[in-house]
Amino acid sequence: MFTKVDNFNNSHTYTDVIKTNSVPEFNKKDYRGNQHEMDNFNWQMQYVDYKKKINDAKKGITVKEYSEMESVNDIQTVLRNEQYSKPWGRMNNYCRKVKLQEYINSLCLDGKIEDSKKPAYLNYLYKKLNDGKLKLKKDIEYDSDTQTVISIPCLDSKLK
């Protein structure tokens, strides 16, 4: 018996026998499992979604559309424009301080304020802002379309 096994293992004459002794191939159909139940579930989910959309349309609920941005710079410009295009009364304190700084810089460039007095005017405006005297629309003229401060009456009276 030992010699027969050894001959079988070392002999290459039996490779054809081994090759023909393969697993027979079946006529394979696509196995779909519980396809009927899956179809019923999908139809049910589509029906629920359809009913929800109709109900939302009756109530006046709309789906918000989102825009895609190409780069981080685009996102920053959109956020910056949205922050500074708000009216003065709705802007947060940081944005207000930035706009006050831009206004003082523009006055310096126009020659109405000396560069040495610039920090003093900025401190004066920041103090007024913190005290709540630059919060209303009547206290400051701000154009939200161009995103610039046009004039500040309390500062303009000091400059004259």
C-alpha positions as CSV (number, residue, x, y, z in Angstrom):
1,M,0.0,0.0,0.0
2,F,2.9,2.3,0.8
3,T,4.4,1.9,-2.6
4,K,1.1,2.5,-4.3
5,V,0.6,5.8,-2.5
6,D,4.2,6.8,-3.2
7,N,3.8,6.0,-6.9
8,F,0.6,8.0,-7.0
9,N,2.2,11.0,-5.4
10,N,5.3,11.0,-7.5
11,S,3.9,9.9,-10.8
12,H,2.6,12.5,-13.2
13,T,0.6,10.1,-15.2
14,Y,-2.4,10.6,-13.0
15,T,-2.8,14.3,-13.5
16,D,-5.3,13.8,-16.3
17,V,-7.4,11.8,-13.9
18,I,-7.3,14.4,-11.3
19,K,-8.1,17.2,-13.8
20,T,-11.2,15.4,-15.1
21,N,-12.4,14.6,-11.6
22,S,-13.3,18.3,-11.0
23,V,-16.5,19.5,-9.5
24,P,-19.3,19.6,-12.1
25,E,-20.5,23.0,-13.2
26,F,-24.1,23.9,-12.5
27,N,-26.4,26.0,-14.5
28,K,-26.2,29.0,-12.1
29,K,-29.1,31.4,-12.0
30,D,-29.0,34.7,-10.2
31,Y,-30.0,33.9,-6.7
32,R,-32.3,36.7,-5.6
33,G,-33.1,35.6,-2.1
34,N,-36.3,37.1,-0.7
35,Q,-36.8,39.4,-3.6
36,H,-40.5,39.8,-3.2
37,E,-40.1,41.0,0.4
38,M,-37.3,43.3,-0.7
39,D,-39.4,44.8,-3.5
40,N,-42.3,45.3,-1.1
41,F,-40.1,47.1,1.4
42,N,-38.6,49.4,-1.4
43,W,-42.1,50.2,-2.7
44,Q,-43.3,51.0,0.9
45,M,-40.3,53.3,1.5
46,Q,-40.9,55.1,-1.8
47,Y,-44.6,55.6,-0.9
48,V,-43.7,57.0,2.5
49,D,-41.2,59.4,0.9
50,Y,-43.8,60.4,-1.7
51,K,-46.4,61.1,1.0
52,K,-43.9,63.1,3.1
53,K,-43.0,65.3,0.1
54,I,-46.7,66.0,-0.6
55,N,-47.4,66.8,3.1
56,D,-44.4,69.1,3.2
57,A,-45.5,70.9,0.0
58,K,-49.0,71.5,1.6
59,K,-47.3,73.0,4.7
60,G,-45.0,75.2,2.6
61,I,-41.8,73.5,3.6
62,T,-39.1,73.7,1.0
63,V,-35.9,71.8,0.7
64,K,-32.8,74.0,1.1
65,E,-30.4,74.0,-1.8
66,Y,-26.7,73.9,-1.1
67,S,-23.9,75.2,-3.3
68,E,-20.6,73.6,-3.7
69,M,-17.3,75.5,-3.4
70,E,-14.2,74.9,-5.4
71,S,-11.6,75.8,-2.7
72,V,-11.2,77.1,0.8
73,N,-10.7,80.6,-0.5
74,D,-14.1,80.5,-2.1
75,I,-15.6,79.5,1.3
76,Q,-13.8,82.3,3.1
77,T,-15.0,84.9,0.6
78,V,-18.6,83.7,0.9
79,L,-18.5,83.7,4.7
80,R,-16.9,87.1,4.8
81,N,-19.4,88.6,2.4
82,E,-22.3,87.1,4.4
83,Q,-20.9,88.5,7.7
84,Y,-20.2,92.0,6.4
85,S,-23.3,92.3,4.2
86,K,-25.5,92.3,7.3
87,P,-27.0,95.6,8.5
88,W,-25.0,97.3,11.2
89,G,-27.4,96.4,13.9
90,R,-27.1,92.7,13.1
91,M,-23.4,92.5,12.8
92,N,-21.3,91.0,15.7
93,N,-18.8,93.1,17.6
94,Y,-15.7,91.7,15.9
95,C,-17.0,92.6,12.5
96,R,-18.0,96.1,13.7
97,K,-14.5,96.6,15.1
98,V,-13.0,95.6,11.8
99,K,-15.2,98.0,9.9
100,L,-14.4,100.8,12.4
101,Q,-10.7,100.1,11.8
102,E,-11.2,100.3,8.1
103,Y,-13.0,103.6,8.4
104,I,-10.2,105.1,10.5
105,N,-7.6,103.8,8.0
106,S,-9.6,105.5,5.2
107,L,-9.7,108.7,7.1
108,C,-5.9,108.5,7.6
109,L,-5.4,108.0,3.9
110,D,-7.6,111.0,3.1
111,G,-5.6,113.1,5.5
112,K,-8.4,113.9,7.9
113,I,-6.6,112.2,10.8
114,E,-2.9,112.1,11.5
115,D,-1.2,108.7,11.8
116,S,-0.1,109.5,15.4
117,K,-3.7,110.1,16.5
118,K,-5.1,107.0,14.9
119,P,-4.9,104.7,18.0
120,A,-6.6,107.4,20.1
121,Y,-9.5,107.6,17.7
122,L,-9.7,103.8,17.5
123,N,-9.8,103.5,21.3
124,Y,-12.5,106.2,21.4
125,L,-14.7,104.3,18.9
126,Y,-14.1,101.0,20.6
127,K,-15.2,102.6,23.9
128,K,-18.3,104.0,22.3
129,L,-19.0,100.6,20.8
130,N,-18.6,98.8,24.1
131,D,-20.9,101.4,25.9
132,G,-23.6,100.7,23.3
133,K,-23.5,104.1,21.7
134,L,-22.6,102.8,18.2
135,K,-25.2,100.0,18.0
136,L,-28.1,101.7,16.3
137,K,-28.5,102.7,12.7
138,K,-28.8,106.3,13.6
139,D,-25.4,106.3,15.4
140,I,-23.5,105.2,12.3
141,E,-24.0,105.2,8.6
142,Y,-23.1,101.8,7.1
143,D,-23.7,100.7,3.6
144,S,-24.2,97.0,3.6
145,D,-24.0,96.7,-0.2
146,T,-20.5,98.1,-0.5
147,Q,-19.7,96.9,3.1
148,T,-18.2,100.3,4.1
149,V,-18.8,102.8,6.9
150,I,-19.9,106.0,5.3
151,S,-19.8,108.3,8.3
152,I,-19.9,108.3,12.1
153,P,-21.6,111.5,13.3
154,C,-20.0,111.6,16.8
155,L,-16.5,111.2,15.3
156,D,-17.2,113.7,12.5
157,S,-18.2,116.4,15.0
158,K,-14.8,115.9,16.8
159,L,-12.9,116.2,13.5
160,K,-14.4,119.6,12.7
